[in-house]
Amino acid sequence: MNLVKRLFENRRVVLASRSPRRKQLLQQVGLEFDIDVPDIDEEAFGRGLPPDQVALELARRKAEAIAPKHREAFIIAADTIVVLKDAILGKPRNRQDAIAMLRRMSGQTHRVYTGFTVLQLPEQQRVEAVECTEVTFKPLSDEEIEAYVDTGSPMDKAGAYGIQDTSAIFIERIHGCFYNVVGFPLARFYETCKAKFFKGN
């Protein structure tokens, strides 16, 4: 039996996310799920909280927002944020914003946090965790930045880049989970859920 699927006892699984990266990563490990996108205002939340708590609280809110519609299911929700020094970098508002973000990140090390929540209904059991990965960019020229932004890829990504796309050539090194930077820390998710939900024989 698939190692990930067996954690959820053949119960329906719902992913509370519109992210194509999370969808692809969970499908990659063999999980079958439906998608229900929560309606929450991510931009209005998190001022004054540490970045790991911002990511985790947003994941909780996403799971709880759709929970009333799913009486018997496992709900998976996550949120990924990019932090440079003490500043949280969200998705760029426009081309110039994306260019400005990448200029700030050029030659610097930033942190990527993903918080995830798994909510088991109707038991109301919950597991959650936060993963952090450090990513170091090589120094970037304006030509490199503008050529990447012109692909359109940065516009729906926190920090204005996706490590799985052509911006891979900008990455000097990473410390931690690669998949966390893509959008979901698969190993941490599996180990956390296994400790809570797997009954074994």
Secondary structure, DSSP 8 states (H G I E B T S, - for coil): --TTGGGGTT--EEE----HHHHHHHHHTT---EE------GGGS-TTS-HHHHHHHHHHHHHHHHGGG-SSEEEEEEEEEEEETTEEE---SSHHHHHHHHHHHTT-EEEEEEEEEEEEETTTEEEEEEEEEEEEE----HHHHHHHHTTSGGGGSGGG--TTTGGGGGEEEEES-HHHHHT--HHHHHHHHHHHH----
